[in-house]
Amino acid sequence: MEELQLDFADLKELYRSYMPAMKNGALFVRTARPYKMGHSLALRVTLPDALEALPVSGKVVWITPQNAHSAQPAGIGVVFIDDKYQLQDKIEKLLSGMLDSHESTYSL
């Protein structure tokens, strides 16, 4: 399974990448590489101020192609499937108070 490394330096970038509408949590991954819906991936996610990356497996559920009509960057949304380190809970705790913001994200 292909593995992608995601390093979030600050909460604002994490907020833009997190996809809370997905039941199990998901992250938007900026990439120009083409993927197909349902493609399985392994992510290694380093949260802001974390010392270690947390692994989570997932699958592609969102695609923003290059040159999309919106100003959104090209990339994919990866929903969490095997979240044994409770990455979704950790992200939502870090972003508490920000999740109701009207600031735009990479996927919406």
N, C-alpha and C positions, 0 to 999 in steps of 0.2 A: 504494500500500500504506500502510495506517495505521501511524504511528510512535508508540511510547510511550517516554517518558523514565523511566529507573529510576536513582535516586541512592541509593547505599548509604553511609550515614554511618559505620557501624561493622561489624565482622566478625560480630557477633551477628545483626544484621538480614540480612546476606548469608547466613549459615548457615541461618536460618529460611526464606529464600526459595529457596535452591538445591535442586535436585531431582537428586541424584547417581545415582539409579536409572535415569534416562533415558540411553540409550547415548551420545548426543552432548552431554549436558548440557541442563539446562532451568532456568528461573527461574519462580517463582510471582510473579504480579503481582496485588497487591491492587487490586480494582476492583469497583464495583457495576454497571458496565455489562455487559449480557449479550453473550456471544460464543457462537459455535457451534464444536463440535469441528472441527478442520481449518482454521479461519480463519487466514489468513496475516497476519503482523504483522512490522514492523521494530522492533527495540528499540535504544535508545541507552543503554548501561549505564555508569554511573560507579561504579567500585569504590572502597572506602575508601582515602583518601589519594591517589587518582589525580587528575591534572590535567585529563584529557580523557575524554570518554565514548567507549566503543567500540561500533561498530555491529554488529549481528548480526540476521539474519532468522530467522524461525521460524514455527511454527504451533501452535495451541492443541491440547493433548493432555490437559488436565485442567481440570475446572470444579468449583469449590466455590460453589454458589449462595448468595444471601443467605438468611438464616434457616435455614442448614443445622443439622441436629440436633446436630452437634458444636460446639465452641466456636471452630472455625476461622473466620477471616475470609473473606468472599466474595472470589473472584478466579479467576484462570486460571493454568494452567501452560503455558509456552511453551517447546517443545523447539527447540534450535538446529538450523538447517538449513544456513545459510551462515556459518560461523564462521572467516572468513579472518584474523581477528586473534587466534585461539586463546583466546577468552574462557573456554572451559571449562577449559583448562589454567591460566590465570591465577587463576580462581576456586579451583580445587582446590589450587593452590599456596598461596594465601592461607588456605585452610581446612584445610590439612594438620594432622592431629592432632585436628581437630574433627569430621571426617566420620564417625568411629566413635562419636560421642557418642550418648547415649540421650535427649538433650534434644529436646523436640518441635519440629516444624517446621510451616510453614503448610499443607503438603500431607499430612503424616502425623502 
